Amino acid sequence: MATRTRILTAILFLAAALASPAVAGTYSVAWDPVSDSDLAGYRVYYGASAGSYTQSVDVGNVTQTTLNIADCQMWYVAVKAYDTAGNESASYSNEVSGWARPTVTGISPNAAEQGRTLSVTLTGTNFRAGSTVVFANAGVVVNSVQVNSCSQIVANVTVQPTAAVGTTNVDVEHADGVYGTGVGLFAVQAAVAPTVSSTNPADGATGVAVSVAPTITFSEAVASASINTTTIRLLDDTGAAVAQAAGSPALSANGLTATITPAAALAQNRLYRVQAVGGATGVKDLAGNALATTYTHATGFRTVADTGAPTISAVTATNVAATTARITWTTNEASDSQVFYRTQGTTAWQQTAVYPSMVTSHSVDLQGLAPETVHEYYVRSADAASNASQSGTQTFTTIASPSSYLRFEAEAGTLVAPMRTQTGSGAFNGGWIDTPSGTATGSASSPAGRATYGVNVPTSGTWYLWLRVYAPSTSGDSVFETIDGAARGSVVAPSTGAWVWVAGRSYTLSAGLHTVEVGGQEAQARVDRVLITNDAAFVPTEQPVGDQTAPASVTAFSATPGGGQVTLNWTNPASDYQRTMIRYRTDGAFPVSPVDGFLVTDRAGTAGAGDSFVHGSLSAGTTYSYSAFAIDASGNVATRSTASATPTDVTPPGRVQNARRTDKKPRP
């Protein structure tokens, strides 16, 4: 039997508006069986607001399931039963609420000696405010817990002197008892004194760049208080400490490594030695054990002129939010900073401007990213001599956004002449709208043509309108915008000869369908893409890179009515295809874009194959107008295919009882 689903109200995000929502967390529920002679199964409904279920899954005739849902937010779950005719329970079961089950994937540091008190950082997902941390090793006592984000918890722990040596599991538990376990992530070690395990440059190295910042790596974490200008030093070939602008080397401790940062470049073709002082006044580990003897380079290292590219290390994505991230890295010499990034699965790279400041600690902020999406990135740095290097490709995943980002192509709307569609390079989907040369200038009360779009706003509040525009000249740089018939306002491109994102006005909108209008003002002013969001801080940065050719439309699209449902059938395009999105309206109009109307299904398919979907839980006697959009791997959207149907009446089964979570921690 084909899968049936209730009406979905989609919350689409910027750049992911044409992609399936990313899911990562698990959420286990169970319920009591319903007694019904023709019971066929159950549907589990869930959403981000109490009593408002925007998604559902048909689990068949079972009384428990595990949902795959987005991380780091509250989810509300309820269950309905359905019979062999597709009739659903008249009302939902009791509501179950909570976050997805936490996962613990890492801990840093991941080991500590007996007798240590330290802070450890747990990484993973679904770390909810109020969560607790418990180690399976009873000798590891948790003193305090601070939840920094849904992916990071900092716990202050004491490893008691009698703690058993070896690895241990660690649990993160929500206040409602839902928990997750990191297996074998932390190790208790016997107390030992630190030793020098390596240096950079290595003892006896030659041809070392003059901009080097030498490092000493210890066998274990050392106390930052024991790292200073008297315990970690850089000596020249006379045995004197390297002179600094401020009089002493600048020192820092980071994990197992102490870094000596000269205030200026070292002299060329000069011998230097790295020294770590041992003994009672020297370097100590975090348990107070001292470096036994002073370590000094035996032969040291010799510098030469800087002819090599910077060495890039410690490339990390931090402060990852829904639409922003910070990329940091270090270089072994002062150099500039640039980041290249793209959505995983696309081919073309977007890039930041080159930040010319010559530094060794680099930080570049990215914005305008897609929420709940895997992004690939690499960094590039060039030194003062233009020697450049780049890192390998890494990834990070943006988190779920409390905000929504709804975008659509300008040419997808209903156009009134002289507004027209044009094609060419530089625009998303290879097209835009404008008015022809010679068109009279429009006014706010009488624009020169217009384009209208239906948009389904998921939540009430303040929404911000953005247009991607192009001005061929200063006499063709403005268009009008309005939502729901408000007085039209002008959007003016700040420059000519380039596509730019320009902010329109903000609007107070209720949840539900609204109408956006773009009106003609000055002839030849172009509009490529429209975006509305309830994120006041969001600034779009997306560019049309890579594939911009839309796929062919789905064919043989039909809607067949039934008892409280409509069966949809179609054939996918034969090539350049990834998935089909179907949306509907009940006001007699067909959705014009993938953010118009209400979502029915968004599913991957096989190119050239037939497909079907049963749209269930519908109102008898109401006509449902459907639009099907074929979408390729780059997010390009085909021209819509349409069909409509009016379902008939049904009799539902009884109400599901005693829905409950099954992923809570067992209690004695």
C-alpha positions in Angstrom: 0.0 0.0 0.0 1.4 3.4 -0.9 2.6 5.7 1.9 0.0 8.1 3.1 0.7 11.4 4.9 -1.2 14.3 6.4 -0.9 17.9 5.3 2.6 19.2 5.8 3.4 22.9 6.5 7.0 23.2 5.3 9.6 25.4 7.0 12.2 25.9 4.3 15.7 27.4 4.9 17.9 29.7 2.7 19.9 27.7 0.2 18.2 24.5 1.6 14.8 25.7 0.4 15.1 23.3 -2.5 16.7 20.5 -0.6 15.3 17.9 1.8 15.7 18.9 5.5 18.8 17.3 7.0 18.1 14.9 9.8 20.5 13.4 12.3 18.9 12.7 15.7 16.8 9.8 16.9 13.6 10.0 18.9 12.1 6.7 20.1 8.4 6.5 21.0 5.8 3.8 21.7 2.0 3.6 22.2 -0.8 1.2 23.1 -2.5 -0.6 20.3 -5.9 0.5 18.9 -8.6 -2.1 18.6 -10.2 -1.8 15.1 -11.4 -4.6 12.8 -9.7 -3.2 9.7 -6.7 -1.5 11.4 -3.9 -1.1 8.9 -1.3 0.9 10.8 -0.2 4.1 12.5 1.2 7.5 11.5 3.5 9.4 13.8 3.2 13.1 13.5 5.8 15.6 14.7 6.6 19.3 14.6 8.6 22.1 16.3 5.6 23.6 18.1 3.1 22.1 20.6 0.0 20.9 18.8 1.4 21.8 15.3 2.7 18.8 13.5 4.5 19.7 10.3 5.9 16.3 9.4 4.7 12.7 9.6 5.9 9.1 8.9 3.8 6.0 8.3 5.3 3.3 10.5 3.0 0.5 9.5 1.2 -1.8 12.0 3.6 -1.6 14.9 3.4 0.1 18.2 6.8 1.7 18.5 9.3 3.4 16.2 12.4 5.6 16.2 12.2 8.8 14.3 15.1 10.5 12.5 14.7 14.2 13.2 16.7 17.4 13.2 19.0 17.9 16.1 19.1 20.6 18.8 15.4 21.7 19.1 12.2 20.7 20.8 10.0 18.3 19.0 6.4 17.5 19.7 5.1 14.0 18.7 1.6 12.5 18.5 0.2 9.3 16.9 -2.9 8.5 14.8 -4.2 5.1 13.6 -5.5 4.5 10.1 -7.6 1.7 8.6 -7.4 -0.2 5.3 -9.5 2.5 3.6 -7.0 5.2 4.6 -9.3 6.7 7.3 -7.3 8.2 10.3 -8.2 8.6 13.9 -10.3 11.8 14.4 -7.9 13.1 17.0 -4.2 12.7 18.0 -2.9 10.7 20.9 -1.5 12.4 23.9 1.5 14.6 23.0 5.1 13.6 23.7 7.7 16.3 23.8 11.5 16.5 24.0 14.8 16.8 22.1 16.3 14.0 20.0 18.5 11.6 21.9 21.9 13.1 22.7 25.0 11.6 21.1 28.5 11.9 22.6 31.2 11.7 19.9 34.3 13.2 21.6 35.8 14.5 24.7 38.9 16.8 25.1 41.2 16.3 26.8 40.4 12.6 26.5 42.7 11.5 29.3 43.8 12.7 32.7 46.1 11.5 35.5 44.9 10.4 38.9 44.6 13.4 41.3 43.8 15.9 38.5 40.9 18.4 38.6 40.3 19.7 35.1 37.6 20.9 32.6 36.8 18.6 29.8 34.8 19.5 26.7 32.3 17.0 25.4 31.2 17.3 21.7 28.3 15.7 20.0 24.7 16.6 19.4 21.5 17.4 21.3 23.1 18.7 24.4 20.1 20.4 26.0 20.2 23.1 28.8 20.0 21.3 32.1 21.7 18.2 30.9 23.9 16.2 33.3 27.2 14.3 32.7 28.0 11.0 34.4 31.1 8.9 34.0 30.9 5.1 34.3 34.1 5.1 36.3 32.9 6.1 39.8 36.4 7.6 40.5 35.7 10.4 38.0 33.5 12.9 39.9 31.7 15.6 38.0 31.8 18.9 39.9 29.9 21.2 37.6 28.3 21.2 34.1 28.0 24.0 31.6 26.0 23.5 28.4 27.6 25.9 25.9 25.6 24.8 22.9 23.7 21.9 21.6 27.0 20.4 20.4 29.3 21.3 23.3 29.3 20.7 27.1 32.1 21.7 29.5 32.3 19.6 32.6 34.6 20.3 35.5 35.7 16.9 36.9 38.0 15.5 39.6 39.9 12.3 38.9 40.3 10.9 42.3 43.7 9.5 43.4 42.0 6.0 43.7 40.2 6.1 40.4 40.6 2.9 38.4 43.1 3.3 35.5 41.6 2.6 32.1 38.9 3.8 29.7 35.4 4.7 30.8 32.1 5.6 29.2 30.4 8.9 29.7 26.6 9.7 29.6 24.8 12.9 28.8 21.3 12.9 30.2 18.4 15.4 29.6 16.3 16.5 32.5 13.5 14.3 31.2 15.7 11.2 31.4 16.5 10.8 27.7 20.2 10.0 27.5 23.1 9.0 25.2 26.4 7.3 25.8 29.9 7.9 24.5 31.7 4.5 24.7 35.3 4.4 25.9 36.0 8.1 25.2 37.9 9.0 28.4 40.9 7.4 30.0 42.2 7.6 33.6 46.0 7.5 33.7 48.5 6.8 36.4 50.3 9.9 37.6 53.7 10.5 35.8 56.1 13.4 35.4 56.1 15.2 32.0 58.9 14.9 29.4 59.8 16.7 26.2 58.5 14.5 23.4 59.4 16.7 20.4 60.3 20.2 19.2 59.7 22.2 16.1 62.1 22.9 14.5 63.8 19.6 15.3 67.2 19.5 16.9 69.8 19.9 14.1 67.3 21.3 11.5 68.8 23.5 8.8 67.2 25.8 6.3 64.5 27.0 8.8 62.3 29.9 7.7 63.2 33.1 9.6 59.6 33.7 10.5 59.4 30.4 12.5 57.6 30.3 15.9 59.4 27.4 17.7 57.3 25.0 19.8 58.0 22.4 22.5 55.6 19.4 22.8 55.4 17.6 26.1 54.3 14.1 26.8 51.2 15.4 28.6 49.3 18.6 29.4 51.3 21.1 31.3 50.2 23.8 33.7 49.9 27.2 32.0 51.3 28.9 35.2 54.6 27.0 34.7 55.0 28.3 31.2 56.7 31.7 31.2 59.8 33.6 30.0 62.0 31.8 32.5 60.9 28.3 31.9 60.5 28.3 28.1 63.1 30.2 26.2 64.6 30.7 22.7 68.4 31.1 22.9 70.6 32.5 20.2 74.1 31.2 19.3 75.6 33.1 22.2 73.3 31.4 24.7 71.3 34.6 25.4 67.5 34.7 25.3 66.2 36.2 22.0 65.6 39.9 22.6 62.0 41.1 22.0 60.4 44.4 21.4 58.9 44.2 24.8 62.1 42.7 26.3 61.0 39.0 26.5 59.6 36.3 24.2 55.8 36.1 24.1 54.7 32.7 25.4 51.5 30.6 25.4 50.4 27.1 26.5 48.0 25.2 24.4 47.2 21.6 25.4 50.5 19.7 25.2 52.4 22.4 23.4 54.3 25.6 24.5 54.9 28.2 21.7 57.7 30.7 21.6 56.5 33.7 19.5 59.3 36.1 18.7 58.2 39.8 18.4 60.1 40.0 15.0 61.5 37.6 12.4 64.7 35.8 13.4 68.0 36.7 11.9 68.9 34.8 8.7 71.6 32.1 8.8 71.7 32.1 12.6 71.8 29.3 15.1 69.0 29.1 17.7 68.2 26.7 20.5 64.9 25.9 22.3 65.0 25.4 26.1 62.5 24.0 28.6 63.6 24.4 32.3 63.0 21.5 34.7 63.0 21.1 38.4 61.0 22.7 41.2 60.7 26.1 39.5 60.4 24.8 36.0 57.7 23.2 33.9 55.0 21.1 35.7 52.1 19.0 34.6 48.6 19.6 35.7 49.0 17.3 38.7 52.1 19.2 39.9 54.7 16.8 38.7 57.9 18.6 37.5 60.0 18.1 34.4 62.9 16.2 35.8 65.8 18.0 34.1 66.2 21.0 31.9 65.9 20.2 28.2 68.0 22.2 25.6 68.5 21.7 21.9 71.9 20.0 21.6 72.8 21.5 18.2 69.8 23.8 17.7 68.4 24.9 14.3 69.7 27.2 11.7 67.6 29.8 9.8 67.8 30.7 6.1 65.9 33.3 4.0 62.1 32.7 3.7 61.5 31.2 0.3 58.8 28.7 1.2 55.0 28.9 1.5 53.4 29.1 4.9 52.6 25.8 6.6 48.9 25.7 7.5 47.7 23.8 10.5 44.8 23.6 13.0 42.1 24.4 10.4 38.9 24.4 12.4 35.3 25.5 11.9 34.1 27.1 15.1 31.0 29.1 16.3 29.0 27.1 13.8 25.4 28.4 13.8 22.5 28.1 11.4 23.7 30.5 8.7 27.2 31.5 10.0 30.5 29.9 10.9 34.0 31.0 11.8 37.0 29.3 10.2 40.3 29.5 12.1 43.7 28.2 11.4 47.4 28.9 12.1 50.4 29.4 9.9 54.1 29.1 10.8 54.7 32.6 9.5 52.7 35.8 9.1 50.4 35.6 6.1 47.1 36.7 4.7 43.7 34.9 5.0 41.1 33.6 2.6 38.4 30.8 2.7 36.8 28.9 -0.1 33.5 27.1 0.6 30.6 25.3 -1.0 27.6 23.2 -0.2 28.6 19.5 -0.2 27.5 17.9 -3.5 28.0 21.0 -5.6 31.0 21.7 -7.8 31.7 25.4 -7.8 33.5 27.2 -4.8 32.4 30.4 -3.3 35.1 32.5 -1.7 35.7 35.3 0.8 37.7 38.4 0.0 41.4 38.2 0.8 42.1 39.6 4.3 45.5 41.3 3.8 46.6 41.5 7.5 49.7 39.4 7.9 49.1 37.2 11.0 49.8 33.6 12.2 46.5 33.1 13.9 43.7 33.4 11.2 40.0 33.9 11.6 37.4 34.4 8.8 33.7 34.6 9.3 31.3 33.1 6.8 27.7 34.2 6.5 24.6 33.5 4.4 25.0 29.7 4.8 22.3 27.2 4.5 21.0 25.8 7.9 21.2 22.0 8.6 23.6 21.6 5.7 27.0 20.0 5.2 29.5 22.6 3.9 33.0 21.9 2.4 35.8 24.4 2.8 39.5 25.0 2.6 41.8 27.9 3.5 44.5 29.7 1.6 47.4 31.9 3.0 50.2 33.7 1.3 53.2 35.3 3.1 54.7 38.7 2.5 56.8 37.2 -0.3 53.6 35.9 -2.0 54.5 32.3 -1.2 51.0 30.7 -0.9 49.6 27.4 0.3 46.2 25.9 0.9 44.8 23.3 3.3 43.0 20.2 2.4 39.2 20.1 2.2 37.2 19.8 5.4 33.5 19.9 6.3 31.2 21.4 8.9 27.4 21.1 9.4 25.3 24.1 10.2 22.7 23.7 12.9 19.0 23.9 12.7 17.8 27.5 12.6 15.0 29.0 14.6 14.5 31.3 11.7 13.2 30.5 8.2 14.7 31.4 4.8 12.2 31.3 1.9 13.6 31.9 -1.6 12.3 31.6 -5.1 13.1 32.6 -8.7 11.7 35.9 -9.9 10.6 34.4 -13.2 8.5 31.8 -11.4 5.7 34.2 -10.6 2.5 35.3 -12.4 3.7 38.1 -14.8 1.6 41.1 -16.1 3.0 42.9 -19.1 5.2 44.7 -19.8 7.0 42.7 -17.1 8.7 39.8 -18.9 11.2 36.9 -18.5 14.7 37.1 -19.9 17.5 34.6 -20.0 21.3 35.0 -19.8 24.4 34.4 -17.7 25.0 35.6 -14.1 21.5 34.8 -12.8 20.2 31.8 -10.9 18.5 29.3 -13.2 19.8 31.4 -16.0 16.9 33.9 -16.0 15.4 37.1 -14.6 12.5 39.5 -15.0 12.6 43.1 -16.3 10.7 45.6 -18.5 11.9 46.4 -22.0 13.9 49.4 -23.0 11.7 52.3 -23.7 9.0 51.3 -21.1 7.6 54.3 -19.3 8.7 54.7 -15.7 6.1 53.2 -13.4 4.8 54.8 -10.2 3.9 53.3 -6.8 0.2 53.5 -7.6 0.7 52.3 -11.2 3.8 50.1 -11.7 5.0 49.3 -15.2 4.0 45.6 -15.1 4.3 43.3 -12.1 5.1 39.8 -11.0 3.2 38.1 -8.1 4.2 35.1 -5.9 2.4 33.0 -3.3 4.6 32.4 -0.2 3.7 30.2 2.8 5.0 31.9 5.9 5.5 29.2 8.7 5.3 31.4 11.7 3.9 34.9 12.6 6.3 37.8 13.2 8.5 40.3 11.5 9.7 39.2 8.0 12.5 40.8 5.9 12.4 41.0 2.1 15.5 40.8 -0.1 15.9 41.1 -3.9 18.8 40.1 -6.0 18.9 43.0 -8.6 21.0 44.2 -11.5 21.1 47.8 -12.8 22.5 48.2 -16.3 22.6 52.0 -15.7 21.6 54.6 -13.2 18.4 55.2 -15.2 17.5 51.5 -14.8 18.3 50.7 -11.2 15.0 50.5 -9.3 11.9 48.3 -8.9 8.9 48.3 -6.6 8.2 45.7 -3.9 5.2 45.0 -1.6 3.6 42.2 0.4 -0.2 41.6 0.6 -1.0 44.9 -1.1 0.8 47.3 1.2 1.9 50.6 -0.3 4.7 49.9 -2.8 8.3 50.8 -1.9 11.3 51.2 -4.1 14.4 48.9 -4.1 17.4 50.6 -5.6 20.6 48.9 -6.7 23.6 50.6 -5.1 25.8 50.2 -8.1 25.6 49.4 -11.8 26.9 46.5 -13.9 26.8 43.8 -11.2 24.2 41.5 -9.5 23.8 42.5 -5.8 21.5 41.6 -2.9 19.5 44.6 -1.8 17.2 44.7 1.3 13.6 45.7 0.8 11.3 46.5 3.7 10.2 44.4 6.8 6.6 43.3 7.2 4.6 41.9 10.1 3.0 38.7 8.8 0.8 36.0 10.2 1.5 32.3 9.7 0.0 31.1 6.4 -0.2 32.1 2.7 0.8 35.6 1.6 1.4 37.4 -1.7 4.7 39.0 -2.7 4.7 41.5 -5.6 7.6 42.9 -7.7 6.6 45.9 -9.8 8.3 47.7 -12.7 9.7 51.1 -11.9 12.6 52.0 -14.3 13.0 50.2 -17.6 15.5 47.3 -17.8 16.0 47.0 -14.0 16.4 43.3 -13.5 15.3 41.0 -10.6 16.8 37.5 -10.4 15.7 36.0 -7.0 13.4 36.9 -4.1 14.1 35.9 -0.5 12.1 36.6 2.7 13.3 35.6 6.2 12.5 36.3 9.9 16.2 36.4 10.7 16.9 40.1 11.3 20.7 39.6 11.2 20.8 37.6 8.0 22.5 39.0 4.9 22.3 36.8 1.8 25.6 36.1 0.0 24.8 33.2 -2.3 26.1 33.5 -5.9 25.0 31.5 -9.0 28.0 29.2 -9.4 28.1 25.8 -11.0 25.1 24.3 -12.8 22.3 26.8 -13.4 20.3 24.8 -16.0 16.8 23.7 -14.9 15.7 20.1 -15.5 12.8 19.2 -17.7 9.3 19.1 -16.0 7.7 16.0 -14.6 5.2 14.5 -17.1 1.9 12.6 -16.8 1.2 14.3 -13.6 -2.3 13.3 -12.3 -4.4 13.5 -9.2 -7.1 10.8 -8.5 -9.5 11.5 -5.6 -10.4 8.9 -3.0 -11.9 8.6 0.6 -10.2 11.5 2.4 -7.1 11.3 0.2 -5.7 12.0 -3.3 -3.4 9.6 -5.2 -0.7 11.5 -7.2 1.1 9.9 -10.1 3.9 11.3 -12.3 6.9 10.5 -14.4 10.3 12.0 -13.5 12.4 13.7 -16.3 14.9 11.5 -18.0 18.1 13.3 -17.1 19.6 16.1 -14.9 17.2 15.1 -12.1 17.5 14.4 -8.3 14.1 14.8 -6.7 10.4 15.9 -7.0 8.7 18.4 -4.7 4.9 18.6 -4.7 2.9 21.4 -3.1 -0.8 22.4 -3.0 -3.2 25.2 -2.4 -7.0 25.1 -1.7 -7.9 28.6 -2.9 -8.2 27.6 -6.6 -4.6 28.7 -7.4 -1.7 26.4 -8.2 1.6 27.0 -6.3 4.0 28.9 -8.5 7.3 28.0 -6.7 8.7 25.5 -4.1 7.9 27.9 -1.3 4.3 28.6 -2.4 1.3 26.7 -0.9 1.8 23.7 1.4 4.3 20.8 1.1 2.9 17.4 0.2 6.2 15.5 -0.4 9.8 16.2 -1.2 11.3 12.9 -2.4 14.4 11.6 -4.3 13.5 9.7 -7.4 15.0 7.8 -10.4 15.4 9.8 -13.6 12.8 8.7 -16.2 10.9 6.5 -13.7 7.3 6.7 -12.7 6.4 7.6 -9.2 3.3 8.0 -7.0 2.3 9.4 -3.6 -0.9 9.2 -1.5 -1.8 12.5 0.1 -4.0 11.5 3.0 -6.0 13.1 5.9 -7.7 15.5 3.5 -11.0 17.4 3.9 -13.9 15.9 1.9 -15.4 18.2 -0.7 -12.3 20.5 -0.8 -10.5 20.9 -4.1 -6.7 20.5 -3.8 -4.6 22.2 -6.5 -1.2 20.5 -6.9 2.0 21.7 -8.5 4.9 19.3 -9.1 8.5 20.7 -9.4 11.4 18.6 -10.7 14.7 19.6 -9.0 18.3 18.7 -10.0 21.3 18.2 -7.8 22.3 21.8 -7.9 18.9 23.0 -6.7 17.6 24.2 -10.1 13.8 24.0 -10.4 11.8 23.0 -13.5 8.6 24.6 -14.7 5.7 23.3 -12.7 3.3 20.6 -13.7 -0.3 20.9 -12.3 -3.3 18.7 -11.4 -6.2 19.0 -9.0 -8.7 16.6 -7.3 -11.5 16.6 -4.7 -11.4 13.8 -2.1 -14.5 12.1 -0.6 -15.6 11.4 3.0 -14.3 8.7 5.4 -14.9 7.2 8.9 -11.8 7.2 11.2 -10.6 4.6 13.7 -10.3 5.3 17.4 -7.8 7.5 19.3 -4.3 6.2 20.1 -3.5 6.1 23.8 -0.4 6.3 26.1 2.2 7.6 23.7 5.6 7.8 25.5 9.4 8.0 25.0 11.3 4.8 25.1 14.9 6.2 25.0 15.0 7.3 28.7 17.7 6.1 31.1 16.6 3.0 33.1 16.1 3.7 36.8 16.7 1.1 39.5 
